[in-house]
Each structure stands twice: as structure tokens, then as C-alpha cells.
């Protein structure tokens, strides 16, 4: 696996982007997160939502 620092990523990462990360127990082998805008009035801040496994949607 090749890691890339987000600050050195060649493209802009926008909402809806899916990040897949290797994880350890008690999770699956990999977990996917989706980049999402936080609730209205949060000044355009972004957050991660778990999209796979037992914790999906949190």
C-alpha cells in the first residue's frame, strides 16, 4: 500500500469522495468513509461518515 499525505494529494478532495482505510479488530479488514458536508450553518466544514460495516452511517 502506498500512502499519500492529503496535503500532497495531486487533486482536490471534494464531498462524496470515498476513502478506504485498513483497520484492525474489532472492525473489518478495511473500512470506507465518505467525505460529507456538515449540517447547514457549519461554515462549509466537512466530516467523515462511515459507509461500510457495523458502524455504517455514524
Protein Blocks (a to p, Z undefined) as FASTA:
>chain_A
ZZddfklpcbdcdehiacddddddfbdfbdcdddddddehilopacdddfehjkgoZZ
